[in-house]
Amino acid sequence: MKFLVDIHTHTVGNDHAYSTFDENARFAKERGIEILGISEHAPELPSSPHWYFFMNMKIIPKEVYGMRILKGIELNIIDYDGNIDDIDTQLLDRMDFRIASLHPPCIKFADIDTVTKGIIAAMHNPYVNIIGHPGDNRFPQHLEELVKASKATNTLLELNNASLTSTSLRTGVKENMMEILRCCNKYDVPIIANTDAHICYEVGEFKEAISLIEEVQFPKDLILNLHPDRLLDFLGVEK
């Protein structure tokens, strides 16, 4: 199985990543990626770029090394009413996609009902296309409810490869993502896998995600990484 899309990647635009955009792009091209996204952390997360960074993303070409480039942002869910970083909507309108994630520096841990309510509330935000790295036991979630909300709001749940690695601080992700995938299969809900790469060597490297998909025998038709045109249609981005 060969994934053609990786749109959750980071560069030295934020201080805790280690590669340039061009380094990421070169590794993506070598690994057969057709659509590469850049999605730096929004300003609420420490070490993230100023909003000027996002304003200037207009200079990034739509195509690099024969790959389609998508411009995005990883927003922080900042409370359990589902609110996100205070980013000017004119900036959000310019972006091709927007991921919303829970990060401990930006929000306190909470019980399963509260966390689930907050994520679903974020899904109802019309700017949010993807929920980043779900299934972290530090933020317990009613998984089937999230899948149902994914379908109802047309918001993708992400299979985050970095969360499945041995160096991840997130707990219980493999078991929780297996359940999310089973529920997505049950309700015919597509997913997006991303590397969440913070260094170029991780870009386009989906070993853990593919292994999990194969283990649960998740249908290829529901994996948008295998269908680049369908992803563009989903995001409303011109081909």
Secondary structure by P-SEA (a helix, b strand, c coil): ccccccccccccccccccccaaaaaaaaaaacccbbbbbcccccccccccccccccccccccccccbbbbbbbbccccccccccccccaaaaaaccbbbbbbbcccbbbbcaaaaaaaaaaaaacccccccccccccccccaaaaaaaaaaaacbbbbbccccccccccccaaaaaaaaaaaaaaaabbbbbbbccccccccccccaaaaaaaaaacccccccccccaaaaaaaacccc
